[in-house]
Each structure stands twice: as structure tokens, then as C-alpha cells.
Amino acid sequence: MSEEVIASQEVIENHGWRNTFAGMGINLALGILYTWSVISKGIPQSWGWNESDKSWPYSVACLVFCLVMVPAGRMQDKISPRVVASIGGILVGIGFITASLTTSLIGFVIGFGILAGAGIGFGYASATPPAVKWFPPAKMGMIAGIVVSGFGLASVYAAPLAKWLTATYGLQKMMLILGVGFLCVVVGLAQLLKPPHKVLQFIKEYGDVGRMKRRAMAGLPVTKKDDLTPKEMLNTVQFYMLWFMYACGAGAGLMIISKLAVIAGEKGISMGFVLVAVLALGNGGGRVIAGMASDKIGRKTTMFICFVLQAVLIFLLSQATDKNILGTIPAMAIISALIGANYGANLALFPSITKDFYGMKNFGANYGLVFTAWGVGGFMLAKLAGAMYVKHQTFAIAYYGASILLVLAAIMVFFLKPPHHIEEVEVESATEVESVTETESEQLEMVASK
């Protein structure tokens, strides 16, 4: 039996939902990043860290995370998402274990910031592509939203778990336990990741295999959306517009996430970890809702709504005090949940629009480059918030700056247009299409329609 026939038989079982929930599970573990505000609050005063010092491991983790996404995305495109995600789980585990062995700032920067940050990048880069490749473009936003929702929802369990482990065993033992646990979970779930056979992926992206096969065999061109390489993407102005918008949207949300426990204390709310968990619920839910909404009303419209609403919410947060209704626990919980939802929306919208603009073939590498905006935005605004608090004992200036950036991002949406790269080309994989028999065509079309 030929390799082509074996391959076609292997894809008759659709593994789309298996990949989707495996990716979501990986992100549920990697989302420990979002509990840093709880972890940092548990750092003993005897360690001698100030609020600016506590920003460093988180800020470095965000920066390393986004930078690693570029090579990790390319590796999962070329090698295997299973292998790359396994590397991510190992690095996260080693990073947490390293941090558990030290009380120094540099030790946490190396362990949590560099090693765990790199591991999160490898794991995150491998979770979404194999899932979305199993589904047609019309479901891109929804599937991406489900996969990345795990990252946002992680704090729902991780924040109270980290708080309980710290209170029971101490901060260092907590880091050790989580490190071993996440290593096992991520590496285990990574084994479930499996992208579709390249013929099925081509069908899902471009349509009817029968029509493509007939045109290819006749030597006729097939209308195909061009898949831009990373280099070609960098030559489009749309990339830089998306990058700026992503940096603003993600940076504003990460700034609040990194300091939410401290912000709660500033408002006189002692149960800051509850707000972290509420924000996480909004973060996870916002990804799914925004992904589904963007499939229906469009990516740009959804982006504009999220940017404007987030600017308003962060401004309201700047006005909240323990002397007005905005500073009450119910109001802070609502604001936190909505800030989380609007932040989470970015993580569903930007991978979807990257695929829309630049195609699926180099999606891992291309989105890795776009994702650098997430890390740079988070690094800059988290550090800004920490520095302003040390200097002025308030986050007000950081709030106003983030709101202004969000308004600029919302305005930029009106100028964002898809790059022009639709062209008539010969099917690159025409020989592959020709090798599919009539029976196999029917089977593949049936799977593609599921």
C-alpha cells in the first residue's frame, strides 16, 4: 500500500477536538504566569525585594515568552508540535524548580523569568496551530479562542492553589511542587498533539478537493490565498499596525494582571487573590466570546469594541477608591472580570487575523513575530506600573498612559486593511492532489466537512 494511501487513511478520523482540548489543557498549566501577582505578594519581606524588584521576574518572563515564540513557532511548523510542546513542559518544570532553590532576585529572574518564560513560549506556540489546522476558516476564531482560553482560565485554580501552598509549605516549596506538576502535565498532554495530513489541511484551507484535483490534472491554475513567509510579512505595513495594536491591548491587560493583588490592597480589599481568579474567568471567557464574535461580525469590529471598552475600564479603575462605589468588592470584581475579558480577546483575535492576512502555511512563525508585541507591551507597561508605584505610591499615571494607548489602537483599526496577496497560482502540491484516488477524495472531503 502506498504512503499516500496510508496517510489518507490515517486522517479519516478527525482529531480536531482532541487537539483543541489538549492545547487548552497545556495552556491551563502554562497560565501559571498570570498568578505572579499572588506569588510576588507571598515573597517574604526578609528577602529585601521592593515592588520594582518584584516586577522583574514577571516582566522578563513575558519578554522571553514572546521572543521564544518566533523560533518555537517555526519549529512546530517544520518539526512537530508534539516535540516542541514537550520541550516547553520540561523548561517550565526546570525553571520553577530552579526558582525554588533560591531567595535571590537574580535566581528568580533566571528560573521564573528566563527558563519558565522560554518553556511557556515553546508550549504556547505549539498549542494553537495543530488545533486550528483541523478546522475550516469559518471556525478559526472560535477554535483559537477555546485553545487559548486555558491560559486565561489558569488563575482560577492556580491563584488559590499557589496561595494555599505558600501558606502551608512556604513559597519555595510551592514553586517546587508546581514545577514538578507542570512538567508532567504539559509533557503528557503534548503527546496528544497531531496536525492533519498536509492534503487534508490544504482542502480545509482552500476548498473542494475534487475541483482542485480536476483543475490540477488539466494543468489549470487554482485560485489560492498566498501564504506569506515571515520575511514577506515583515514587508507589509499591516504587520507593524497589528504589532502596535497588540502591544497596546496586551500591555494594558498584563499591567493590571501583574499588579492586581497590590491594586486590591491599595483599594482596601484584603482578598486580592479573589480578584485575580475573577479576572481569570473573564480572561478565559473573553477569548472564546471574542473568537466567536469575530467569526460573525469581523475581526476589526471586535477589536475596536474591545480596545474602547478596555480604555474605559482602566480609567474607571483609576477613579476607584475605598471611599466610592468603584472601590467596593462587587464593583472591583466586575471591573476585573471585564478587564480580563477584553485582555483575553487579544489572544483570540490576533492569531485569527494573522492567519486571515498571511495564511496558514507559516502560521507558527508568522504569529510568533506578531506575538513579540505581547511581550514588549507587557514588559514595558508592567515595569512602568512598578516604577510609578515606587515613586508616587500610586498606579494612576500608568492607568492614564494605558488608556491613551488603547484609544490610539482603537483609532488605528479604521486604517487597517488586508494586504493584497490573492493571486492565481499553480497548486504547489498538485502532485499530491493527483495522487489521491476518487475514493480517497470522497473520504477526505467527508472529514474536511466535519
Order of alpha helices (4+ residues) and beta strands (2+ residues): alpha-alpha-alpha-alpha-alpha-alpha-alpha-alpha-alpha-alpha-alpha-alpha-beta-alpha-alpha-alpha-alpha-alpha-alpha-alpha-beta-alpha-alpha
